[in-house]
Amino acid sequence: MDDQTTMMALKKQVSRFRDERNWLKDDTPKNLAISISVEAAELLEHFQWKTDQQIRELVKDSVKKNQVSDELADVLIYCLGFSDVLDIDISEAIERKLRKNAEKYPVMKIPLTAGL
């Protein structure tokens, strides 16, 4: 996978993987939303009870970083499946949400003080 892979291409790969296994019947919005939450919790487990410094050290270990990466991928795979089942264009949804967030949280220009 190169850095030019689009969301649509990933969504198609996830859908093809699902369809080859005849899993669409189980991929209901409810089941997928639950699965997203479960996988997000599994991602959180890697950081539970750790300080920020411990986490920085943890991700220096390639095995641990790969485990975290796998959990993140699981979250995103379920998100892509969810978007497929509900026919949501993820790129459009993200761009729309970023525009909303930009209005809600405008860039604050903080003047530099003479003491800095």
C-alpha positions in Angstrom: 0.0 0.0 0.0 1.5 3.4 -1.0 0.8 6.8 0.5 -1.5 7.6 -2.4 -4.1 5.0 -1.6 -7.5 6.7 -1.4 -10.2 6.2 1.1 -12.4 4.8 -1.7 -9.8 2.2 -2.6 -9.4 1.1 1.0 -13.2 1.0 1.3 -13.4 -1.3 -1.8 -10.7 -3.6 -0.4 -12.6 -3.9 2.9 -15.8 -4.6 1.1 -14.2 -7.2 -1.2 -12.7 -8.9 1.8 -16.1 -9.0 3.6 -18.0 -10.1 0.5 -15.6 -12.9 -0.3 -16.4 -14.3 3.2 -20.2 -13.7 2.9 -20.1 -11.5 6.0 -22.4 -8.7 4.7 -25.4 -10.3 6.4 -23.8 -9.7 9.8 -22.5 -6.2 9.0 -25.4 -4.2 10.2 -25.0 -0.6 11.3 -25.5 -1.7 15.0 -23.0 -4.5 14.8 -20.4 -2.4 13.0 -20.8 0.5 15.5 -20.3 -1.9 18.4 -17.3 -3.4 16.7 -15.8 0.0 16.2 -16.2 0.7 19.9 -14.8 -2.7 20.9 -11.7 -2.3 18.7 -11.2 1.3 20.0 -11.2 -0.2 23.5 -8.6 -2.8 22.5 -6.5 0.1 21.2 -6.8 1.9 24.5 -5.7 -1.2 26.4 -2.1 -0.6 25.2 -2.1 2.8 26.9 -4.1 2.0 30.1 -2.2 2.9 33.3 0.8 4.2 31.4 2.3 7.7 31.6 3.0 9.7 28.5 6.7 8.9 28.9 6.0 5.1 29.2 3.9 5.3 26.0 6.7 7.1 24.1 9.0 4.3 25.1 6.4 1.6 24.3 6.0 2.7 20.7 9.8 2.6 20.2 9.5 -1.2 20.4 8.6 -2.4 16.9 6.6 -5.3 18.2 4.5 -3.1 20.5 4.1 -0.5 17.8 2.9 -3.1 15.4 0.3 -4.3 18.0 -1.0 -0.7 18.3 -0.9 -0.4 14.6 -3.0 -3.5 14.2 -5.6 -2.2 16.6 -5.8 1.1 14.8 -6.2 -0.8 11.5 -9.1 -2.8 13.1 -10.9 0.4 14.1 -10.4 1.9 10.6 -11.5 -1.3 8.8 -14.7 -1.4 10.8 -15.2 2.4 10.1 -14.8 1.7 6.4 -17.2 -1.2 6.5 -19.7 1.0 8.4 -19.4 3.7 5.8 -20.0 1.2 3.0 -23.1 -0.3 4.6 -24.6 3.2 5.2 -23.2 4.6 1.9 -21.3 7.4 3.5 -18.5 9.1 1.6 -15.8 9.2 4.3 -13.7 11.8 2.5 -16.7 14.1 2.1 -17.8 13.5 5.7 -14.3 14.3 7.1 -14.0 17.5 5.0 -17.5 18.6 6.1 -16.7 17.9 9.7 -13.3 19.8 9.5 -15.2 22.8 8.1 -17.6 22.7 11.0 -14.8 22.3 13.5 -12.9 25.3 11.9 -16.0 27.4 12.5 -16.5 26.1 16.0 -12.8 26.3 16.9 -11.2 29.2 15.0 -7.4 29.6 15.0 -6.5 31.9 17.9 -3.7 34.3 17.2 -1.8 34.6 20.5 0.4 37.7 20.6 3.9 37.1 21.7 4.7 38.9 24.9 7.9 40.9 25.4 9.0 38.6 28.2 9.3 35.6 26.0 
